[in-house]
Amino acid sequence: MDYDGWTALHFACSKGHLEVVQLILQNGKEVGFDFNATDDDGDTAYILACRKKYQDIVQFFKTQAKENGILLTHKNKKG
């Protein structure tokens, strides 16, 4: 996590890197990766993907949500 609270997943989602997102979601659970980590604004990586309209990443999150405990309804500090 960087000084703004961004994880590798935040960066991958903000830039539209589906393959990196897939790698993290498919392997992160084994090492205790927090898929619901929030940055200083309360944004999760999923929120960033939605905001940027990366539909392929958004859809992938939806397929992985139940298995990985990803909160798809989390609200950031702006609501």
C-alpha positions, 0 to 999 in steps of 0.5 A, spaced: 500 500 500 502 506 498 502 513 502 495 514 499 492 507 500 493 504 493 494 497 493 497 494 486 489 492 485 488 499 485 493 501 480 491 495 475 484 497 476 485 505 475 489 503 468 485 498 465 490 492 466 485 486 466 490 481 466 494 484 472 487 484 476 486 477 474 492 475 477 491 478 483 484 476 484 486 469 482 492 468 487 491 474 492 487 470 497 492 465 498 497 470 501 491 474 505 490 480 500 485 485 502 481 485 496 476 490 499 482 495 501 480 502 501 484 508 499 484 515 503 478 517 499 474 510 501 475 507 494 476 500 493 479 497 486 472 495 484 470 502 485 476 505 481 474 500 475 467 502 475 468 509 475 473 508 469 468 504 466 472 498 465 467 493 463 471 487 462 474 488 469 468 490 473 465 483 470 471 479 472 470 482 479 463 480 479 465 473 477 470 473 483 466 477 488 463 471 492 469 466 492 473 472 494 469 476 499 469 482 495 464 487 497 460 490 490 456 495 494 461 499 498 461 506 498 466 511 498 467 517 503 463 521 497 457 516 498 
